[in-house]
Amino acid sequence: MTAWQERQGDLSSKCGGLARTLIRVEPTAYEWLVQADPRLRPLAFPTGGQAERFARLLAERISSRGEAAEVQVYDHRGALAGRVVVAPRGLPRSAHSRAPA
């Protein structure tokens, strides 16, 4: 089992067994990557803002299918800079939460 799959399992257990898709936004030297499925190549964006907007739209699309999604945004140091959890449609949405300072 990969670290990504272990993290997905941890997220599922934290949601009371509901499936949750993890969407990572992280920088490289020249672009920002959005990774939602470890089996597929990540999508590249020229700016972090564009990557985060796409990740949030993807999370909304996933929630419309009845599945929770979590967007995690990492900074250039590799630290978690912020996260957004989108509940499945029909359930209350969680507030935006920031990584501890």
C-alpha positions as CSV (number, residue, x, y, z in Angstrom):
1,M,0.0,0.0,0.0
2,T,1.4,3.4,-1.0
3,A,1.5,6.4,1.4
4,W,-1.2,8.0,-0.8
5,Q,-3.5,5.0,-0.3
6,E,-2.8,5.0,3.5
7,R,-3.7,8.7,3.6
8,Q,-6.9,8.1,1.7
9,G,-7.8,5.3,4.2
10,D,-7.1,7.7,7.1
11,L,-9.4,10.3,5.6
12,S,-12.2,7.8,5.1
13,S,-12.0,6.7,8.7
14,K,-12.1,10.3,9.9
15,C,-15.3,10.8,7.9
16,G,-17.2,8.1,9.6
17,G,-16.5,5.7,6.8
18,L,-17.5,8.0,4.0
19,A,-15.2,7.9,1.0
20,R,-13.2,11.1,0.7
21,T,-11.1,12.1,-2.3
22,L,-7.8,13.9,-1.4
23,I,-6.7,16.6,-3.9
24,R,-3.2,17.9,-3.4
25,V,-1.9,21.2,-4.7
26,E,1.9,21.6,-4.6
27,P,4.6,23.6,-6.2
28,T,7.5,22.5,-8.3
29,A,10.4,24.7,-9.4
30,Y,8.4,26.0,-12.4
31,E,4.7,25.2,-11.9
32,W,2.0,24.1,-9.6
33,L,0.6,20.6,-9.7
34,V,-2.9,19.3,-8.9
35,Q,-3.0,15.6,-8.0
36,A,-6.3,13.9,-7.4
37,D,-5.6,10.3,-8.4
38,P,-2.1,8.8,-7.8
39,R,-2.6,6.5,-10.9
40,L,-2.8,9.5,-13.2
41,R,-0.4,12.3,-14.1
42,P,-0.9,15.5,-12.2
43,L,-2.2,18.6,-14.0
44,A,0.2,21.6,-14.2
45,F,-0.7,25.3,-13.8
46,P,1.5,28.3,-14.1
47,T,0.4,29.9,-10.7
48,G,-0.7,28.6,-7.3
49,G,-4.0,30.5,-7.6
50,Q,-5.0,28.8,-10.8
51,A,-4.1,25.4,-9.4
52,E,-6.1,26.0,-6.2
53,R,-9.1,27.3,-8.1
54,F,-9.1,24.2,-10.3
55,A,-8.7,22.0,-7.2
56,R,-11.7,23.6,-5.5
57,L,-13.8,23.2,-8.7
58,L,-12.8,19.6,-8.8
59,A,-13.8,19.2,-5.2
60,E,-17.2,20.7,-5.9
61,R,-17.7,18.3,-8.8
62,I,-16.8,15.3,-6.6
63,S,-19.2,16.5,-3.9
64,S,-22.0,16.7,-6.5
65,R,-21.5,12.9,-7.0
66,G,-22.2,12.3,-3.3
67,E,-18.5,12.0,-2.1
68,A,-16.6,14.2,0.2
69,A,-13.4,15.8,-1.0
70,E,-10.4,17.5,0.7
71,V,-8.1,20.0,-1.0
72,Q,-4.7,20.3,0.6
73,V,-2.4,23.1,-0.5
74,Y,1.3,22.9,0.2
75,D,3.9,25.7,0.1
76,H,7.4,25.7,-1.4
77,R,8.8,24.3,1.9
78,G,6.5,21.3,1.7
79,A,4.4,22.5,4.7
80,L,0.6,22.3,4.6
81,A,-0.5,25.9,4.0
82,G,-4.2,25.3,4.0
83,R,-7.0,22.9,3.4
84,V,-10.7,22.9,2.4
85,V,-13.1,20.0,3.1
86,V,-16.2,19.8,0.8
87,A,-18.9,17.6,2.1
88,P,-21.1,15.6,-0.2
89,R,-24.1,17.5,-1.5
90,G,-26.9,17.4,1.0
91,L,-24.6,17.5,4.0
92,P,-23.4,20.6,5.9
93,R,-20.2,22.0,4.5
94,S,-17.2,22.4,6.8
95,A,-15.7,25.8,7.2
96,H,-12.3,26.6,5.6
97,S,-9.6,25.7,7.9
98,R,-6.0,26.8,7.8
99,A,-2.9,24.9,8.9
100,P,-1.6,25.8,12.3
101,A,1.0,28.5,12.4
